[in-house]
Amino acid sequence: MSTHTPDTPVATMFPWIGLLSLASAIFVSVTSEFLPTGLLPAMAHDMGVGLSTAGSLVTIFAGTVVIATTPLAVLTKRYPRKALIVVVLIVIALANVLAAFAPSYGILVCARVLGGLAHGLFWAVVAAYSAHLVPKHQLGRAVAITAAGGSAAFVLGVPAGTTLGHALGWRAAFAVLGGIVLIIAVVVVRFLPPVNHQVTLQTGESPLPLHKDPSLRGVIVVCGVIVIIIAGQNTFYTYIAPWLIQVAHFPPPSVAFLLFLFGGSGAIGLVLAGFAADRFPKRGFALAVLAVMASVLVLALVSANPVLVVGVFVLWGVAFGGLPAMLQTRMLHTASFRMRNLAAAIQTTAFNVGIGGGALLGGVLLDGVGIRSLPIVEVMLLTTGLAVRLGADAGRSGRLKFLSPANQGNKSVPAAASRRAKE
């Protein structure tokens, strides 16, 4: 199967099989990242460490992703994208198998570091892959399909792995997942179309350094919005289980069902985002953020009413479910072709900074102010993120208007500015 030129779809038909292959790869990668969360007590007992020490396996994984993603993306920028995906899937499978047979906590940490390295590079490649398969007007739909793999990991992958771990032991869960990852690697080899991610220069054109790329500023702004939005969400959601028990007074056994309900609602939100991201991206994003803010605020105010809490909890899941895909779509629209792979790496780092930073901030607030402060802080952070996004969009619109022929004395607009205005 041949490669194709930049920004040109592989075929005239929408590449369902290729995108679903990417989604399946994302499913096993995200499941590998979060599988320990449901197996921490068993892992801690087997390794002879405390629960918090076992919990640091998640932190170590995320920290590795933050530190290593961008350097690895730069080092591998000339390698074929499809081949990199296959290689990192094999490494993720090996990391899971190593965890399954780890004789000590130290080896288990090494397995998580290895998995984090592969996971970071995986997302640096996968986050931009959809943009090589479809034209720009189909980006939102394509990203929603691939992002469904992440949603499925939370709805099915992690719960299924947790169930398997409780039935056969946590080591069996990691071993089985490693085997599934290898199967998905074969699926990717067979069904994912290769792409040409290299920048093709016109005759007489000199390569532009990335730090001078005109889209770099927009990429940085989008990453800033990602950090703020994701940090706001994880400030509260990281501690949603104790909030449901202590504040909303749900019995502990019901928490798992409520989290499953939230994940399923998020899948619905992701489907809606697939339509909104292409048709009305600005309004769709703003409405989703406002819906999350309203839901979280209502949860804080009506926590004593269990029926309302469940209803608003579902609305929160629907509203937030599509936001990560919308942010990723915005990134792909913002970054120039030459910036896409680096932008994908920076975006992956931004998401993980938001996840880790939000959890850290929530923990500090939990100890210092109390658990009831968490939803209020999330609303404040989401307000800030929305304001930054809307301000950036307004500034960009103003610059494009300034560059238009009517404001340049009817002089011709440079080709690059004209193309950006059309996009």
C-alpha positions as MATLAB code, in Angstrom:
seq = 'MSTHTPDTPVATMFPWIGLLSLASAIFVSVTSEFLPTGLLPAMAHDMGVGLSTAGSLVTIFAGTVVIATTPLAVLTKRYPRKALIVVVLIVIALANVLAAFAPSYGILVCARVLGGLAHGLFWAVVAAYSAHLVPKHQLGRAVAITAAGGSAAFVLGVPAGTTLGHALGWRAAFAVLGGIVLIIAVVVVRFLPPVNHQVTLQTGESPLPLHKDPSLRGVIVVCGVIVIIIAGQNTFYTYIAPWLIQVAHFPPPSVAFLLFLFGGSGAIGLVLAGFAADRFPKRGFALAVLAVMASVLVLALVSANPVLVVGVFVLWGVAFGGLPAMLQTRMLHTASFRMRNLAAAIQTTAFNVGIGGGALLGGVLLDGVGIRSLPIVEVMLLTTGLAVRLGADAGRSGRLKFLSPANQGNKSVPAAASRRAKE';
ca = [
       0.000    0.000    0.000;
       1.506    3.296   -1.010;
       1.917    6.411    1.018;
       0.276    9.684    0.122;
       1.186   13.320    0.032;
       0.687   15.684    2.967;
      -2.875   16.654    3.797;
      -4.248   14.264    1.181;
      -6.491   11.377    2.303;
      -5.324    7.859    1.561;
      -8.446    7.095   -0.464;
     -11.620    8.784   -1.574;
     -13.610    6.788    0.964;
     -13.498    7.604    4.645;
     -10.735    5.379    6.155;
     -12.853    3.545    8.722;
     -10.602    0.486    8.983;
      -7.429    2.501    9.489;
      -9.026    4.750   12.114;
     -10.534    1.785   13.959;
      -7.076    0.175   13.971;
      -5.723    3.320   15.627;
      -8.622    3.279   18.091;
      -7.833   -0.312   19.070;
      -4.180    0.610   19.620;
      -5.228    3.535   21.818;
      -7.560    1.226   23.741;
      -4.779   -1.175   24.780;
      -2.300    1.637   25.460;
      -4.658    3.540   27.776;
      -5.733    0.308   29.467;
      -2.065   -0.464   30.128;
      -1.587    2.985   31.660;
      -4.493    2.810   34.118;
      -4.765   -0.931   34.828;
      -2.937   -0.641   38.204;
      -5.611    1.706   39.604;
      -8.045   -1.194   40.078;
      -5.409   -3.644   41.312;
      -3.401   -1.541   43.767;
      -4.373   -3.408   46.975;
      -3.442   -6.801   45.516;
      -0.218   -5.442   44.019;
       0.775   -3.757   47.282;
       0.097   -6.918   49.289;
       2.007   -9.158   46.882;
       5.001   -6.807   46.726;
       5.039   -6.114   50.453;
       4.714   -2.337   50.076;
       2.195    0.229   51.270;
      -0.827    1.274   49.258;
       0.601    4.734   48.566;
       3.860    3.187   47.361;
       1.939    0.966   44.967;
      -0.071    3.992   43.873;
       3.143    5.740   42.864;
       3.326    3.315   39.931;
       0.686    5.473   38.214;
       2.623    8.652   39.040;
       5.889    7.147   37.777;
       4.206    6.179   34.506;
       2.764    9.676   33.965;
       6.017   11.367   34.979;
       7.940    9.285   32.458;
       5.505   10.329   29.739;
       5.917   14.026   30.613;
       9.718   13.904   30.636;
      10.350   11.651   27.649;
       7.631   12.344   25.072;
       9.029   15.429   23.331;
      12.692   14.280   23.240;
      11.665   10.888   21.853;
       9.430   12.541   19.262;
      12.318   14.723   18.078;
      14.741   11.792   17.937;
      12.331    9.681   15.880;
      10.867   12.395   13.652;
      12.407   10.897   10.473;
      11.168    7.361   11.060;
       7.996    6.031    9.372;
       4.937    6.638   11.537;
       3.327    3.238   11.071;
       6.554    1.389   11.921;
       6.913    3.453   15.116;
       3.387    2.555   16.215;
       4.121   -1.138   15.749;
       7.424   -0.877   17.648;
       5.929    0.993   20.617;
       3.040   -1.481   20.826;
       5.557   -4.317   21.054;
       7.411   -2.432   23.809;
       4.129   -1.814   25.680;
       3.386   -5.544   25.449;
       6.848   -6.378   26.807;
       6.381   -3.872   29.653;
       3.124   -5.568   30.662;
       4.710   -9.015   30.546;
       7.682   -7.744   32.569;
       5.240   -6.369   35.160;
       3.421   -9.711   35.261;
       6.622  -11.586   36.117;
       8.343   -8.870   38.191;
      10.012  -10.537   41.211;
      10.323   -7.278   43.150;
       8.861   -3.799   43.405;
      11.994   -2.350   41.789;
      11.524   -4.462   38.662;
       7.867   -3.468   38.620;
       8.928    0.196   38.635;
      11.274   -0.507   35.711;
       8.389   -2.107   33.826;
       6.249    0.994   34.370;
       9.073    3.295   33.239;
       9.490    1.208   30.078;
       5.740    1.365   29.485;
       5.738    5.125   30.072;
       8.509    5.661   27.515;
       6.594    3.677   24.897;
       3.268    5.305   25.808;
       4.674    8.821   25.424;
       6.136    8.128   21.984;
       2.955    6.257   21.021;
       0.809    9.330   21.648;
       3.298   11.640   19.946;
       2.792    9.585   16.779;
      -0.890    8.633   17.069;
      -2.165   12.112   17.978;
      -1.160   13.423   14.540;
      -1.828   10.264   12.510;
      -5.502   11.008   11.860;
      -4.544   14.263   10.157;
      -2.544   12.284    7.583;
      -5.504   10.051    6.759;
      -8.343   12.544    6.200;
      -8.783   16.079    4.848;
      -9.181   18.926    7.299;
     -12.961   19.088    7.103;
     -13.145   15.493    8.448;
     -10.608   15.882   11.265;
     -13.175   16.158   14.054;
     -14.908   12.978   12.956;
     -11.608   11.095   12.599;
     -10.281   12.211   15.985;
     -13.568   11.242   17.658;
     -13.281    7.721   16.218;
      -9.702    7.217   17.411;
     -10.433    8.846   20.775;
     -13.190    6.281   21.254;
     -10.395    3.820   22.006;
      -9.496    5.825   25.097;
     -13.104    6.019   26.214;
     -13.494    2.269   25.724;
     -10.431    1.725   27.904;
     -12.172    3.429   30.829;
     -15.578    1.876   30.168;
     -14.419   -1.668   29.341;
     -10.649   -2.152   29.426;
      -9.776   -1.143   32.973;
     -12.934   -2.678   34.566;
     -12.384   -5.942   32.643;
      -8.721   -6.015   33.650;
      -9.670   -5.353   37.255;
     -12.216   -8.173   37.193;
      -9.668  -10.556   35.680;
      -7.080   -9.491   38.247;
      -9.457  -10.178   41.139;
     -10.365  -13.575   39.701;
      -6.929  -14.856   38.623;
      -4.479  -12.447   40.238;
      -3.048   -9.117   39.152;
      -0.128  -10.778   37.346;
      -2.531  -12.655   35.091;
      -4.253   -9.381   34.176;
      -0.963   -7.834   33.048;
       0.088  -10.988   31.161;
      -3.223  -11.249   29.288;
      -3.117   -7.557   28.431;
       0.411   -7.988   27.062;
      -0.847  -10.727   24.748;
      -3.763   -8.558   23.581;
      -1.377   -5.692   22.800;
       0.656   -8.009   20.552;
      -2.530   -9.009   18.721;
      -3.385   -5.344   18.166;
       0.132   -4.776   16.810;
      -0.622   -7.405   14.160;
      -3.924   -5.651   13.385;
      -2.048   -2.372   12.896;
       0.454   -4.034   10.550;
      -2.388   -5.447    8.474;
      -4.959   -2.642    8.386;
      -3.372    0.739    9.175;
      -2.395    2.643    6.006;
       1.158    4.056    5.988;
       1.507    7.828    5.656;
       4.120   10.280    4.479;
       4.736   12.707    7.347;
       7.781   14.410    5.829;
       7.517   18.034    4.691;
       7.894   18.393    0.921;
       9.557   21.675   -0.050;
       8.778   23.505   -3.261;
      11.557   24.298   -5.731;
      13.778   27.024   -4.337;
      12.089   26.904   -0.904;
      14.358   26.710    2.130;
      13.390   24.699    5.224;
      11.875   26.797    8.002;
      13.164   26.134   11.545;
      10.384   24.923   13.805;
      10.915   27.755   16.284;
      10.101   30.200   13.457;
       7.005   28.352   12.290;
       4.068   30.820   12.366;
       1.782   28.200   13.926;
       4.029   27.677   16.970;
       2.356   30.409   19.004;
      -1.069   28.890   18.392;
       0.214   25.437   19.375;
       1.520   26.828   22.660;
      -1.808   28.521   23.380;
      -3.747   25.313   22.717;
      -1.369   23.416   25.030;
      -1.980   26.016   27.713;
      -5.739   25.529   27.363;
      -5.265   21.744   27.568;
      -3.275   22.033   30.809;
      -5.866   24.327   32.436;
      -8.942   22.334   31.346;
      -7.513   18.900   32.169;
      -6.056   20.125   35.481;
      -9.464   21.524   36.416;
     -11.196   18.236   35.630;
      -8.671   16.120   37.527;
      -8.616   18.411   40.553;
     -12.102   17.109   41.325;
     -12.476   13.850   39.417;
      -9.339   12.267   40.889;
     -11.107   12.359   44.264;
     -14.628   11.694   43.016;
     -14.880    8.373   44.891;
     -14.345    9.907   48.368;
     -16.583   12.844   47.365;
     -19.406   10.485   46.430;
     -19.028    8.618   49.733;
     -18.308   11.471   52.148;
     -20.293   14.359   50.633;
     -23.054   12.750   48.553;
     -23.347    9.827   51.026;
     -23.476    7.032   48.452;
     -22.585    3.572   49.780;
     -19.079    2.471   48.723;
     -20.308   -0.480   46.592;
     -22.266    1.925   44.355;
     -19.183    3.984   43.406;
     -17.989    1.475   40.784;
     -21.364    1.609   39.026;
     -21.388    5.427   39.084;
     -17.902    5.537   37.558;
     -18.999    3.086   34.885;
     -22.010    5.345   34.264;
     -19.692    8.331   33.915;
     -17.508    6.486   31.409;
     -20.496    5.397   29.337;
     -21.832    8.947   29.332;
     -18.431   10.150   28.174;
     -18.674    7.834   25.175;
     -21.935    9.555   24.210;
     -20.219   12.929   24.555;
     -17.432   11.736   22.305;
     -19.904   10.831   19.557;
     -21.491   14.278   19.823;
     -18.042   15.884   19.692;
     -17.349   14.101   16.412;
     -20.159   16.097   14.831;
     -19.569   19.366   16.674;
     -15.792   19.563   16.108;
     -16.209   19.800   12.318;
     -19.445   21.782   12.054;
     -19.183   24.436   14.805;
     -15.896   23.922   16.682;
     -15.875   27.173   18.675;
     -19.479   27.024   19.832;
     -19.304   23.283   20.437;
     -16.240   23.635   22.641;
     -17.720   26.565   24.577;
     -21.022   24.751   25.134;
     -19.225   21.624   26.350;
     -17.089   23.572   28.845;
     -20.107   25.533   30.077;
     -22.050   22.285   30.514;
     -19.195   20.794   32.565;
     -19.049   23.929   34.718;
     -22.813   23.904   35.276;
     -22.830   20.194   36.115;
     -19.999   20.438   38.623;
     -21.519   23.519   40.239;
     -24.899   21.793   40.596;
     -23.170   18.752   42.131;
     -21.654   21.035   44.745;
     -25.049   22.584   45.523;
     -27.361   19.523   45.492;
     -25.060   16.855   46.925;
     -27.748   15.867   49.446;
     -30.172   14.743   46.708;
     -28.988   11.374   45.316;
     -31.375   11.385   42.342;
     -30.171   14.790   41.163;
     -26.565   13.812   41.776;
     -26.893   10.772   39.489;
     -28.607   12.801   36.775;
     -26.070   15.618   36.885;
     -23.236   13.089   37.093;
     -24.373   11.652   33.741;
     -24.601   15.153   32.228;
     -21.075   15.884   33.457;
     -19.817   12.718   31.748;
     -21.526   13.601   28.451;
     -20.204   17.178   28.530;
     -16.620   16.287   29.364;
     -16.464   13.148   27.203;
     -15.856   15.080   23.992;
     -13.563   17.808   25.312;
     -10.228   15.954   24.908;
     -11.115   15.088   21.295;
     -12.121   18.703   20.621;
      -8.815   19.925   22.037;
      -6.881   17.438   19.921;
      -8.810   18.496   16.815;
      -8.063   22.139   17.576;
      -4.381   21.272   17.838;
      -4.362   19.543   14.454;
      -6.106   22.512   12.857;
      -3.701   24.962   14.490;
      -0.361   23.264   13.785;
       1.162   23.544   10.323;
       2.045   20.311    8.573;
       5.712   20.609    9.538;
       4.694   21.184   13.186;
       2.212   18.343   13.555;
       4.491   15.690   14.996;
       6.155   18.043   17.485;
       2.739   19.516   18.347;
       1.428   16.022   19.035;
       4.331   15.383   21.414;
       3.824   18.692   23.236;
       0.084   18.003   23.395;
       0.715   14.616   25.029;
       2.943   16.322   27.599;
       0.265   18.971   28.221;
      -2.422   16.345   28.870;
      -0.191   14.501   31.346;
       0.828   17.725   33.096;
      -2.862   18.520   33.466;
      -3.652   15.048   34.811;
      -0.784   15.021   37.300;
      -1.066   18.687   38.219;
      -4.806   18.466   38.811;
      -4.404   15.417   41.041;
      -1.660   17.182   42.993;
      -3.692   20.381   43.394;
      -6.740   18.377   44.465;
      -4.677   16.570   47.095;
      -3.352   19.832   48.501;
      -6.861   21.319   48.649;
      -8.229   18.135   50.156;
      -5.797   18.325   53.066;
      -5.823   22.095   53.459;
      -9.349   23.310   52.696;
     -11.545   20.231   52.480;
     -13.128   18.029   49.855;
     -16.071   20.383   49.279;
     -13.705   22.936   47.732;
     -12.755   20.684   44.797;
     -15.779   21.286   42.501;
     -15.548   25.044   43.072;
     -11.877   25.076   42.078;
     -12.664   23.018   38.973;
     -15.248   25.583   37.899;
     -12.701   28.374   38.393;
     -10.056   26.596   36.329;
     -12.480   25.745   33.534;
     -13.611   29.377   33.421;
      -9.975   30.388   32.986;
      -9.372   27.820   30.265;
     -12.474   28.872   28.340;
     -11.483   32.542   28.595;
      -7.991   31.797   27.250;
      -9.416   29.790   24.340;
     -12.000   32.437   23.398;
      -9.415   35.203   23.744;
      -6.989   33.350   21.488;
      -9.705   32.743   18.878;
     -10.679   36.428   18.953;
      -7.053   37.469   18.553;
      -6.545   35.086   15.626;
      -9.688   36.350   13.890;
      -8.448   39.901   14.319;
      -5.070   39.100   12.795;
      -6.655   37.366    9.805;
      -8.946   40.350    9.281;
      -5.948   42.669    9.403;
      -4.205   40.545    6.755;
      -7.212   40.516    4.443;
      -6.992   42.398    1.099;
      -9.533   45.015    2.264;
      -7.165   46.069    5.066;
      -4.011   45.953    2.955;
      -4.945   48.560    0.391;
      -6.228   45.817   -1.911;
      -2.726   44.347   -2.073;
      -2.399   40.619   -2.503;
      -2.191   38.615    0.682;
       0.792   36.285    1.045;
      -0.090   32.730    0.103;
       0.526   31.336    3.586;
      -1.734   33.928    5.233;
      -4.415   33.290    2.631;
      -4.330   29.567    3.270;
      -4.576   30.093    7.028;
      -7.562   32.410    6.547;
      -9.352   29.759    4.504;
      -8.699   27.150    7.179;
];
